[in-house]
Amino acid sequence: MPRFRLIFAATVVVLLAALTACSGQSADLTIYSGRNEQLVGGLLEQLEQQIGGTVEVRYGSSSELAAQLLEEGDASPADVFFSQDAGARGALADAGRLATLPTTTLDVVPQQYRAGDGSWVGTSARARVIAYDPRQVSEIDVPSTLDDLTDPRWKGQIGYPPTNPSWHAFVTGVRLLRGEDGARAWLTAFKANEPARFDNNILTLDAVDSGQIALGLINHYYWYERVAERGAEAVTARLAFVPGGDPLGLVNVAGAAVLASTDNPELAVAAVAFLVSPTAQQYFADVTAEYPLRPGVSSTRHPLPPLDSLQPPDIDLSDLASLQQTLALLQETGLS
């Protein structure tokens, strides 16, 4: 995957320095986690107790860590890759860097949320949604399709996080559904509407909540976490799920995989199995406000609409691996 490495070469150099700062005593298992430590640190501490071995976790963005793993090859110290989105896992699977998981682990989650070749399994899902300011936009007027976002009425009123992996995965979905030319045309029209750029989903939601912008493109769980933290009466922004299989309503999954080069395959498989266990799935449902993928688990804290009630576009999540083309298109259209 030489072109993939070129895309991230500068980032990898920085990341290499950060990831080499580890403890002097080697752990039984090393996890490269593209999931934020604030979100999953507590869960990975539980994992260490469950699998009966010491665990070292190295955090970074999913795309950066995927590039890191490609650079390291078979010499990588990583045993497990725990990523935020399907695209990063797909890039590693395409490069032959992932082992096949046992069916006992894969079959825990529905087929659409795991790799067809058995190289990874989804651990939790998140939906792309529109956060909106009800003081500026009535619920009935919230955009319900991708093309609604290019309506001139929203000029300068839409926020998005251009460097976020979830945005990259969303645009990859647009490419898969509309082709390169169709995605380019939409991105060009979207840019012409002068969307406001923010560093991340949280700041995008902040801008909607404060009335700085009318609409924000985010993942659903940021809003639910905020309501749980502050109380519904303290959060002005509202949330709209996108219906009708539109690209705007992509449902993506975090997930885990075992590296083909691991020296401890049994422990690595046990770690992945833990992430789809009832304990871990309840953690995602209650602590991170994501959708658990194990049937029969639901949140006791967040009033999420049922996952099977959502209407995402029909996309094979493994196909989101074409990240390189997405980044090139975003750069070309000035939305990177």
Residue, then its C-alpha position, 0 to 999 in steps of 0.5 A: m500500500p505505498r500510496f497509503r503510506l505516502i498520504f500519512a508519511a509526515t504524520v507517521v514520523v510524529l506518531l512513531a516518536a510518541l508511540t515509542a515512549c512505553s514502559g520498560q517492562s514488555a506487556d503480554l498484549t499491545i493494543y493500538s487504539g484509535r478510540n479516544e482514551q477518555l471514551v474507552g480507557g476504563l473499558l480497556e482497564q477491565l479488559e486486562q482483568q478479564i483476559g488475565g494478562t498485562v496490556e499496553v495501550r497506545y492511543g492515536s487516530s485510527s488512520e494514523l495507527a493504520a499507517q503506523l501498522l503498515e510501516e511496521g509490517d511484521a515487526s510491529p509490536a501490536d497484537v490488536f487494532f481497535s479502531q474508530d471506523a471501518g475504513a482504517r481496518g479495511a486498509l489493513a485487511d487489504a494489505g494482508r495485515l489482519a488475521t481471521l477471527p474465529t466464528t465464535t467471535l464474529d457471529v456475536v454481531p449481525q453480519q453487516y457489522r463485521a468483515g465478510d472475510g472475517s478480518w474484523v468485528g464491529t464493537s459499537a455503531r454510531a450514526r451520522v446526524i444533524a444537530y440543529d438550533p431550534r431557535q433558528v430552524s424548525e424540526i420540519d425544515v431540518p435537511s433530510t437529504l445530502d443535497d439539501l445541504t447545498d441549498p443557498r438558504w444554509k450558506g455559512q450556517i452548516g458546521y463540519p469537522p474536516t479533519n475528523p475520521s468520521w467525516h472522511a468515512f462519510v465522504t467515502g460513503v458518498r463516493l461509493l454511492r455516487g461515484e467519483d464525479g458525483a461526490r466531486a460535484w456534491l463537495t464542490a456545491f457544499k463548499a460553495n455554501e461556505p460551511a464553517r470548519f471546526d476541529n472536531n465534533i464537540l466544537t461543531l456541537d458547541a457552535v450549534d448549541s450557542g447559536q453560532i451556526a444553525l446546523g452541524l454534521i456530527n455523530h449521534y453520541y456527542w449529543y447524548e453524552r452532553v445531555a447526560e452530563r448537563g441535563a436536557e434543559a441545559v442543551t439547546a441543540r436538538l438532533a435529527f436522524v436522516p431517513g430514507g437511506d440517504p448518504l447523510g445518514l451513514v451508520n459506521v462501526a468501531g471495531a477490533a482486529v487481531l494482527a496477523s503478526t501477533d506473537n500471542p494470538e490466543l490472548a489477542v483473540a480473547a481481547v477482541a472477544f471481550l469487546v463484544s461480550p455483554t460487559a463491554q457492549q453494556y459499557f458502549a451503550d451506557v458510558t459512550a452512548e454508542y449503539p451496542l452490536r450484540p443483540g439483546v443489549s440496550s442502554t439503561r442511560h440514553p434514550l437512543p432510537p433502536l439501531d434497527s429503526l435507523q435508515p442508513p445507506d446500503i453500504d458494505l462497511s468494508d468498502l470504506a477502506s478507500l480512504q486514500q481516494t477520499l483524502a485526495l478528493l477532499q484536498e482537490t475540492g478544498l474541504s480537507 
